[in-house]
Amino acid sequence: MFRGESRNKVDTKGRMSIPAKFRRVLEAGDPDWKSGENPNIMIVYGGRTRHFLECFTVEAMDDVVSRIMKMPRGSKKRLALSKLYLTQSIEVSVDDTGRLVLPKEQRDKIGLDDMAFFAGKGDTFEIWNPESYEAAEAEALEADDDFDPDADPSIYLDGDEDF
């Protein structure tokens, strides 16, 4: 499971270190990975409303694709999901030093310059421009009838809520 957060430098060629704990998850989720080799990572860059890159293990992406393929051919949901997860994604290998080389198009899409923010999300992790992440998190956690941003979030784990 991808947990935690990290800020890592991005060099001019788009190389950035993947957090070591994330690399172990990528290795475990790549059925072709063998000790001494480098795991692959699936990166979804699409979606006009997305200001981040969503990263999957090979097995997690295979699960997503399997669910998409079960949808009726030609349905709008299948078309939209196919575009996002199949058309607007790339497969990249982690290099020997644990780095990811992110193509310029993907860096430009999310405005990555010299720093990247890695956010663990359980079965995926996201790569953000650090400032964009902070702004998106602040907006997502605004108060409403069911959420108080000033309260300790653990109060929502009481078991009485429907998820």
C-alpha positions as CSV (number, residue, x, y, z in Angstrom):
1,M,0.0,0.0,0.0
2,F,1.2,3.5,-0.9
3,R,1.4,5.6,2.3
4,G,3.0,8.8,3.3
5,E,4.2,11.9,1.5
6,S,7.5,13.1,0.1
7,R,9.0,16.1,-1.7
8,N,11.7,15.2,-4.1
9,K,13.9,17.3,-6.5
10,V,13.2,17.1,-10.2
11,D,16.3,17.7,-12.5
12,T,16.2,19.3,-15.9
13,K,15.8,16.0,-17.6
14,G,12.7,15.1,-15.6
15,R,14.4,12.6,-13.3
16,M,13.1,12.3,-9.7
17,S,13.6,9.8,-7.0
18,I,10.6,7.7,-6.1
19,P,10.3,7.3,-2.3
20,A,11.9,4.0,-1.3
21,K,8.7,2.7,0.4
22,F,6.8,3.4,-2.8
23,R,9.4,1.4,-4.9
24,R,8.8,-1.7,-2.7
25,V,5.1,-1.5,-3.5
26,L,5.8,-1.1,-7.2
27,E,8.1,-4.2,-7.1
28,A,5.4,-6.3,-5.3
29,G,2.8,-5.1,-7.8
30,D,4.8,-6.0,-11.0
31,P,4.3,-9.6,-11.9
32,D,7.4,-9.5,-14.2
33,W,9.7,-8.0,-11.5
34,K,12.6,-10.1,-10.3
35,S,15.2,-9.2,-7.6
36,G,17.9,-7.1,-9.2
37,E,15.6,-5.7,-11.9
38,N,13.6,-2.5,-12.0
39,P,9.8,-2.5,-11.6
40,N,7.4,-0.8,-14.1
41,I,5.0,1.9,-13.1
42,M,1.8,2.9,-14.9
43,I,1.2,6.7,-15.0
44,V,-2.2,8.2,-15.9
45,Y,-1.6,11.8,-17.0
46,G,-5.0,12.5,-18.7
47,G,-8.1,14.3,-17.6
48,R,-8.5,18.0,-18.1
49,T,-9.6,18.5,-14.5
50,R,-6.7,16.6,-13.1
51,H,-3.7,18.6,-12.0
52,F,-1.7,15.6,-10.9
53,L,-0.3,12.3,-12.2
54,E,-1.9,9.1,-10.9
55,C,0.5,6.2,-10.5
56,F,-0.4,2.6,-10.4
57,T,1.4,-0.7,-10.0
58,V,1.1,-3.0,-13.0
59,E,-1.3,-5.3,-11.2
60,A,-3.5,-2.4,-10.0
61,M,-3.8,-1.0,-13.5
62,D,-4.6,-4.5,-14.9
63,D,-7.5,-4.5,-12.4
64,V,-8.8,-1.1,-13.6
65,V,-8.5,-2.2,-17.2
66,S,-10.4,-5.5,-16.5
67,R,-13.2,-3.5,-14.9
68,I,-13.4,-1.1,-17.9
69,M,-13.5,-4.1,-20.4
70,K,-16.5,-5.5,-18.6
71,M,-18.6,-2.4,-19.4
72,P,-20.8,-2.4,-22.5
73,R,-18.8,-1.6,-25.6
74,G,-19.6,1.9,-26.9
75,S,-21.1,3.1,-23.6
76,K,-20.1,6.7,-22.7
77,K,-18.7,5.5,-19.3
78,R,-16.5,2.9,-21.0
79,L,-15.3,5.4,-23.6
80,A,-14.4,8.0,-21.0
81,L,-12.6,5.5,-18.7
82,S,-10.8,4.0,-21.7
83,K,-9.6,7.4,-22.8
84,L,-8.4,8.2,-19.3
85,Y,-6.8,4.9,-18.2
86,L,-5.7,3.5,-21.6
87,T,-5.2,6.3,-24.0
88,Q,-3.9,8.9,-21.6
89,S,-1.4,6.8,-19.7
90,I,2.2,5.6,-20.1
91,E,4.3,2.7,-18.7
92,V,7.7,3.7,-17.4
93,S,10.5,1.7,-15.7
94,V,12.1,2.8,-12.5
95,D,15.9,3.2,-13.2
96,D,18.7,1.5,-11.4
97,T,19.0,4.3,-8.9
98,G,15.3,4.3,-8.0
99,R,14.4,7.3,-10.2
100,L,11.6,7.9,-12.6
101,V,12.2,9.8,-15.8
102,L,9.0,11.8,-16.5
103,P,8.6,13.0,-20.1
104,K,8.4,16.8,-20.6
105,E,4.7,16.6,-21.7
106,Q,3.6,15.1,-18.4
107,R,5.8,17.5,-16.4
108,D,4.4,20.5,-18.3
109,K,0.8,19.3,-17.8
110,I,1.0,19.5,-14.0
111,G,3.6,22.4,-13.9
112,L,6.5,20.4,-12.4
113,D,9.7,22.4,-12.3
114,D,12.3,21.7,-9.6
115,M,10.2,19.8,-7.0
116,A,7.6,17.1,-7.0
117,F,5.2,16.1,-4.2
118,F,4.4,12.4,-3.8
119,A,1.1,11.6,-2.0
120,G,0.3,8.0,-1.0
121,K,-3.3,7.1,-1.7
122,G,-3.4,3.5,-0.8
123,D,-3.6,1.5,-4.0
124,T,-2.2,4.5,-6.0
125,F,0.1,7.5,-5.4
126,E,0.0,10.9,-7.0
127,I,2.7,13.2,-8.2
128,W,1.9,16.9,-7.9
129,N,3.4,20.3,-8.2
130,P,3.8,21.0,-4.4
131,E,1.9,24.4,-4.6
132,S,-0.9,22.9,-6.6
133,Y,-1.3,20.0,-4.1
134,E,-1.6,22.4,-1.1
135,A,-4.2,24.5,-2.9
136,A,-6.2,21.5,-4.0
137,E,-6.1,20.0,-0.5
138,A,-7.2,23.3,1.1
139,E,-10.1,23.5,-1.3
140,A,-11.2,19.9,-0.9
141,L,-11.2,20.3,2.9
142,E,-13.5,23.3,3.1
143,A,-16.3,23.1,5.7
144,D,-19.7,21.8,4.8
145,D,-22.7,20.3,6.7
146,D,-20.8,17.0,7.2
147,F,-17.2,18.2,7.7
148,D,-15.4,20.5,10.0
149,P,-11.9,21.3,8.8
150,D,-10.9,22.5,12.3
151,A,-11.8,19.2,14.0
152,D,-9.4,16.2,14.4
153,P,-10.2,14.0,11.4
154,S,-10.1,10.9,13.6
155,I,-13.6,11.8,14.8
156,Y,-14.9,10.6,11.5
157,L,-13.7,7.0,12.2
158,D,-16.3,6.4,14.9
159,G,-18.1,3.8,12.8
160,D,-21.5,5.5,12.8
161,E,-21.0,7.1,9.4
162,D,-22.0,5.4,6.2
163,F,-19.1,5.4,3.8
